Amino acid sequence: MGDVCGAEVLVRNLKAQGVKHVFGIPGAKVDRVYDCLNGSGIETVVCRHEQNAAFIAAGVGKMTGQAGVCLVTSGPGCTNLVTGFATANSEGMPLVGLGGSVPRAEIMKQTHQSLDTVNLFRPVTRYAAEIEAGESIGEILANAFRAAESGRRGAAYVSLPNDVMNDPAPDRVLTPARVPRLGAAPEEEIAEAVRLIEAASLPVLLLGMDASRPANAAAVRALLSAHPLATVCTYQGAGVVPRAALDCFGGRIGLFHNQPSDRLLDAADLVIAIGYNPIEY
């Protein structure tokens, strides 16, 4: 997995999220992103004003249920989005905004168009973050789309420092996760889980803190009694695996990230997480 520029990684992750159009106005801090959009298969729609770009993208989100995307430069390019974002957030219209920013070394300096846009957008979005390293491009973008499209839908904002977009970054594209269902799983979801487990070569059961709740722990022990799957747990999930199932237990994961259980989890082609929160790793 080689390195490409951060802007290219951003565009590839936009494609993975199913983005078909980007609305906005080019500018110096996001020119590299617009260059990478050219020929990517995502159509660029240049607008007359950033506020229009926000409203058009929000309208696309409202009509399709998938977040519309707008891309603008730093300074006034970002501030002009605020009314559109406040509207989208209050009206439940899924919208993801990408705003250019000065290089990271200049963020705290009184330099041209240096502005704390993340805190500017926090009151009018469900999620606002800055990409501070190329390694986090996929995660931050995925979080933005998840926030915009899940539950009470609304706006999300991502700040793009100019140097992060220009510098090399790991060419890593995240596959969008399905929005989790709340409540009891319907039969078709259970059938799909069974299909995935049966098709997997090395399924691994990952137990987190909430797996230790009495009812959940009883269900896990019944599962392991009937189907002895390879199992690992976080430190917070310790004690769920019974002595009768120790042959299935690969150990604890997290904290050190160098244990046999960590390698087992890396090798898995299917991870079945029960009561797990990523903060535990």
N, C-alpha and C positions, 0 to 999 in steps of 0.2 A: 504494500500500500504506500505509494509515493506521495510527495507533497505537491500541491498546486497552490495558487494564491487563495487567500481567504475568500475573496469575492466569488471565485469559481466554486468553492465548497458551499458557500451560501446559496448560490443559484441551483446547484445540484440537490441541495436539501429542500429548496422551494419546489423543485420538480417532484421530489419524493412525496411532498405534502399534497400533490395534485394541483398545484397552482398553474393556471392557464393564461392569466393576464396580470400584468403589473401596471398600475396607474401612477403617474408622477411627473416630476420635472427633473431633468438631469442637473448636476452641479458638481463642482470640483471634488467634493468629499465623497461622492458616490459614482463618479465617472467609471471607475473600475468595475463596479457592479453592473452598470448599464452596458459596458463593453462585453461582459460575460453573458448577459441576457441575450445579446445579439447572436442568433444561431442556436440558442438553447432549446427552442421549441416553445418557450414562454413568450407570448406577444406583449410587447411594450406599447403602452398607450400614453402618449405625451399629452398632458393637460395644460390649460392656460393658467391655472392657479392651484396651489397645493390644497387649499380647502376643497376645491372641486374634486381633486384626486381622492381625498378622504371620503367625500360623500358618494362618489361613484363606486369606490371599492366597497363601502358599507352597503350600498344598494345591491351589488353583486352578492355579497354575503347574505343579505336578507332573502334574495330570490333563490339562491342555490343551497343555503345551509352550510356552505363551505366558506371559510373566511376569505374575503376579498383582501387584496394586498396593494398598498401604496408605498412608493419609494421616493424620498426627497433628500435634498442636501441639508447641510448644517444651518444653524442660526435661524433666520426667518423662514427657511424652508420647513423647519420643524415647528416653529411657533404657529405658522399658518394652518397647521393640522388640527389644532386644539379643539376648535368648534365642532369639526366633523367627528372627532373622537368622543367628545362629550355627548354628542347626539347618539352615536352608535352604541356607546356604553349604556346610556339611559334607555334606549329603545330595544336593546337586546339584539343588535345587528353584529354578526361576527366580522371582525376587521383586524388585520395585522398591519401595523405601520413600521416601516424601516426608515430610520433617519440617520443621515451622515453626521459625523462628529470629527473634531480635530484629533490629531494623533494623541495617544495616551499621555505622552510626555508633556503635552501642552494643556491638558484638561484643567489643571489648577492654576493656569497662568491667564493673565488678562491679554489674550491673543484674539485674533480675528475670528468671530463667530464661535467663541468658546462659551458653552452654555450647558448647564446640568439638565439635560432634557429628560433623563430618567425621572427625576423628582418633579419636573414640570408635568409629566404625563401620569404620574401615579394617581392623582385624584380623579382622573377621567378614564382610567383603564382598569381591567381586571388583572393585568400583568404588565410590568415595565422593567426592563433589564438592559444592561450593556454587555456586549460581547468583549470581554477583556483579554481573551486569548483564542487563538485559532482552534485549539483543542476543544473548545466549548461551543463552537458554532452550531453544530447539530442539536445539542441538548437545549440551548436557549431558544432556538427557532421552534423546536418541537414543543417546548413549554408554552411558547406564545400561541401556537395554534391550538394546543389543548385548552388553554384558558379561554381563548376566543370562541371555541366551538362547543365547549362542554357546559352542561347545566344551564344556568342563566347566562346566555351568550352575551358577548360584548366585545370591547376593543382590547388589543394588546399592542405594546410598543417595544421595539428593539433598537437600541442605539448601536451604530456601526462606526467605531473609530477608524479613521482613514488608514492608519498604519496596519491594523489588523486585517483590513480588506486587501492591502497590497502585499503584505508579507506572506511567505509560505505557510501553509497549514496542512495538517493531515487530511488526506482525501478520504473522508469518512462520511457516509450518508446514512442517516437513521431511517429505519422503516417506521412509518407512523403506527402508533399503537391504537387499537380500537378503544373507543370511549367505554369505560367499564359500566356494566349494568349494576344497578343497586337493587337489593332485595334478593329473594330466592331465584336461582337460575332456572330459566325455562328448559323444557325437555330438549329442545334443539341445541341449546348451549352445552348441556351435559353430553349429548350425543357427539358433538364436535370435539369436546375434551377427550372422550373415549377414543375417538378416531385418531386424534393427534398422539395420544399415549401409545396406542397400538402400532402406529407408524414409526415411532421414534426408535432409534438404535440405542440411545443412552438417555432415557428420561431421568431427571433428578428432581426429587422433592425438596423444596427450599422452605424451611419453617422459620417464621419470624416471631416476634414478641406476642402478637395476638393469637398465635397458634396455641399458646399455653393457657388460654382461657379454658375452663373445665369442659364445656360442651365441645369446643374445637379440638382440644386434646383427645377427648374420647373418640371423636370422628377420625382423627389422624391415626390413632392406634388401631381402630377397626380397619382402616384402609391398609395399613402396613401388615396387619394379620392376614388379610385376604390377598394382598398384592405387595410382596416385599420389594418395593422400589428403592433404589439408591437414594439416600436421604442425607441432607446436611442441614444445619441450623445456625442461626446467628447466636451471639452470646446472650442476647435477650430472650431467645427462644429455647434455651437449655432446659432439659427435663421433660420434653414432650415425648421423645423416643423412649419406649419401654425397654427393659432389659431383654425381653423376648425378641426384640427386633434389632439387637445390637449388630447382627451380621449385615444389616442394611445401612448402618450408620457410618457415614464418611467423616464425621467430625464437624467442628464449628468453622464458620467462615467469618471474614471481616477482621478488622483491627490490624493484623499483621499482613494479610493478603499473600502469604507465602506458604500456607499449609496444604497438605494433600487434599483437604476439602475444597480449597480454592481452585486447585487444578482440576478436581472432579467437576466443579461447577463450570469452569471454562470449557471443558471437553463435552459438556452436555449438548445434545441437539434439541432438547426440550426441557424447559425449567417450569415446574409446577409450583407456584408460590402460594403459600397459605399463611395468612396473618403477617405478611412481610411488608416492611416499610424501607425504602432505599436508604434512609438515614441510619439504619442499623448496620450497613456495610461500610 
